[in-house]
């Protein structure tokens, strides 16, 4: 988009509705301050909107990961608060190295939570962090749909990751998606797992299966009902968040941007990018997903293609963001604001 300053686009809408903020504070600073203010006495971040996320097991590393990306020049580092969050994570990690199982009523996205825990522990770089993440990485590798768990390369789930929990064996894969797989791959990469590792090579089988001929990606090769843009010509329609996730997953698995798989996905996004919603749903009965994924799209596109501008909606006086569309839980200000912090740090 020639002649358009991405920072201007990102910040204008966020700042416009926050006229009461104190002089000199930025939307990013206000959003980060809001998130820190939500830290509970136990060190975790807990949803007051969704019961499934109330335990804080997946939300805590999710929020902390964003806060660790905020430059000290924007908001002074808070090492004591970081340590409290890390203590919460370690306290809720089970003996097998999985986070997300400590609520007796329901699991809290174990593979997602564990992957983000690996990321924040390594980024915080506290003494002994390698020792802390070793069982987590081993647990994540054990969760892959692979030969060790009875899965063969022709299985639709092969190479991917699902929710976590008890190991799935054929033919029941449970829930499997590209976003979860991307998150695990990024954790493995941060831990130093090389592209030559069998887990990375197997993941490429699933990523290739999730690609369309138009260069875009879809969400799940296993669960048709969760592909938000629907079906077309015997396959599934590409859309923006999945395509950005595909790029990030391929990069995490060691694929270069010169590879046609990434190059084609980049072109798909550049041709269809929208400033304020996820592309791929235009003119269809599923268009409400475009706004429902607004913050997640801002998050992944800011990481996959940071030169593309996005517009965030109005920021509340307390620094939070919220999506009135509840389709993917972005009406929870902890979730929307965390995604916004990621996008704002790239501005």
GIDA-V640323 format. One record per pair of residues at least 4 apart in sequence whose C-alpha atoms are under 7 Angstrom apart, sorted by the first residue. I is the first residue (numbers start at 1). GAP is how many residues later the second one is. Records with the same first field share a line. If there is no record, write none. Layout:
BEGIN
I = GAP + GAP
END
This chain:
BEGIN
5 = 4
6 = 4 + 301 + 302 + 303 + 341
7 = 4 + 340
8 = 4
9 = 300 + 301 + 302
10 = 299 + 300 + 301 + 302 + 334 + 337
11 = 4 + 16
12 = 4
13 = 298 + 299 + 300 + 301
14 = 13 + 298 + 299 + 300 + 301
15 = 12 + 300
16 = 298
17 = 297 + 298 + 299
18 = 297 + 298 + 299
20 = 297
21 = 4 + 296
25 = 4 + 5
26 = 4
27 = 4
28 = 4 + 313 + 316
29 = 4 + 45 + 46
30 = 4 + 289
31 = 4 + 288 + 289 + 306 + 310
32 = 4 + 35 + 309
33 = 4
34 = 4 + 284 + 285 + 286
35 = 299
38 = 7
39 = 4 + 5 + 6
40 = 4 + 5
42 = 46
43 = 41 + 42 + 45
44 = 12 + 16 + 41 + 44
45 = 11 + 14 + 15
46 = 7 + 8 + 9 + 10 + 13
47 = 6 + 7 + 9 + 287
48 = 6
49 = 283
50 = 4
52 = 56
53 = 6 + 55
55 = 48
56 = 4
57 = 32 + 35 + 42 + 43 + 51 + 56
58 = 4 + 42 + 50 + 51 + 54 + 55
59 = 4
60 = 4 + 25
61 = 4 + 52 + 55 + 56 + 59
62 = 4 + 54
63 = 4 + 275
64 = 4 + 56
65 = 4 + 55
66 = 272 + 275 + 276
69 = 276
70 = 4 + 5 + 275
71 = 4
72 = 4 + 5
78 = 4
79 = 4
80 = 4
81 = 4
82 = 4
83 = 4
84 = 4
85 = 4
86 = 4
87 = 4
88 = 4
89 = 4 + 28
92 = 7 + 10
93 = 4 + 5 + 6
94 = 4 + 5
96 = 39 + 43
97 = 38 + 39 + 42
98 = 12 + 16 + 38 + 41
99 = 11 + 14 + 15
100 = 7 + 8 + 9 + 10 + 13
101 = 6 + 7 + 9
103 = 4
109 = 4 + 54 + 55
110 = 4 + 53 + 54 + 55
111 = 4 + 29 + 52 + 53
112 = 4 + 68 + 71 + 72
113 = 4
114 = 4 + 22
115 = 4 + 68 + 69 + 72
116 = 4 + 71
117 = 4
118 = 4 + 15 + 18 + 69
119 = 4 + 68 + 71
120 = 4
121 = 4 + 8
122 = 7
125 = 4
128 = 4
129 = 4
130 = 4
133 = 4
134 = 4
135 = 4
136 = 4
137 = 4 + 51
138 = 4
139 = 4
140 = 4
141 = 58
143 = 18 + 21 + 24
144 = 15 + 16 + 17
145 = 4 + 6 + 12 + 13 + 14 + 15 + 16
146 = 4 + 5 + 6 + 12 + 13
147 = 4 + 5
149 = 20
150 = 19 + 20
151 = 4 + 7 + 19
152 = 6
153 = 5
156 = 65 + 66
157 = 16 + 19 + 49 + 64 + 65
158 = 48
159 = 43 + 44 + 45 + 46 + 47
160 = 21 + 43 + 46
161 = 15 + 19 + 20
162 = 13 + 14 + 15 + 18
163 = 12 + 13
168 = 4 + 5
169 = 4
175 = 48
176 = 44 + 46 + 47
177 = 4 + 42 + 43
178 = 4 + 41 + 42 + 64 + 67
179 = 4 + 66
180 = 4
181 = 4
182 = 4 + 63 + 66 + 67
183 = 4
184 = 4
185 = 4 + 64 + 67 + 68
186 = 4 + 66
187 = 4
188 = 4 + 5
189 = 4 + 5 + 63
193 = 4
195 = 5 + 6 + 58 + 59
196 = 4 + 5
197 = 4
198 = 4
199 = 4
200 = 4 + 53
203 = 4
204 = 4
205 = 4
206 = 4
207 = 4 + 39
209 = 12
210 = 7 + 8 + 10 + 11
211 = 4 + 5 + 6 + 7
212 = 4 + 5 + 26
215 = 49 + 50 + 53
216 = 22 + 23 + 27 + 49 + 52
217 = 21 + 22 + 25 + 26 + 29
218 = 9 + 18 + 19 + 20 + 21 + 24 + 25
219 = 8 + 23
220 = 4 + 6 + 7
227 = 9
229 = 8 + 9 + 10 + 51 + 52 + 57
230 = 6 + 7
231 = 4 + 5 + 6
232 = 4 + 5
238 = 5 + 42
239 = 4 + 40 + 41
240 = 4 + 29 + 38 + 39 + 40
241 = 4 + 37 + 56 + 59
242 = 4
243 = 4 + 22
244 = 4 + 56 + 57 + 60
245 = 4 + 55
246 = 4
247 = 4 + 15 + 18 + 57
248 = 4 + 56
249 = 4
250 = 4 + 5
251 = 4 + 5
255 = 4
257 = 5 + 6
258 = 5
259 = 4
260 = 4
261 = 4
262 = 4
263 = 4
264 = 4
265 = 4
266 = 4
267 = 4
268 = 4
269 = 4
272 = 7
273 = 6
274 = 4 + 5
275 = 34 + 35 + 36
276 = 18 + 34 + 35 + 36
277 = 13 + 14 + 16 + 17 + 20
278 = 12 + 13 + 15 + 16 + 19
279 = 11
281 = 5 + 6 + 9
282 = 5
283 = 4
288 = 4
289 = 4
290 = 4
291 = 34
292 = 33 + 34 + 35 + 36
293 = 4 + 35
294 = 4
295 = 4 + 41 + 44 + 45
296 = 4 + 43
297 = 4
298 = 4 + 12 + 45
299 = 4 + 40 + 41 + 43 + 44
300 = 4
301 = 4 + 5
302 = 4 + 41 + 44
306 = 40
315 = 4 + 5 + 6
316 = 4 + 5
320 = 13 + 17
321 = 12 + 15 + 16
322 = 8 + 9 + 10 + 11 + 14 + 15
323 = 7 + 8 + 13
324 = 7
325 = 5 + 6
326 = 4 + 5
330 = 5 + 6
331 = 5
332 = 4
333 = 4
334 = 4
335 = 4
336 = 4
337 = 4
338 = 4
339 = 4
340 = 4
341 = 4
342 = 4
343 = 4
END
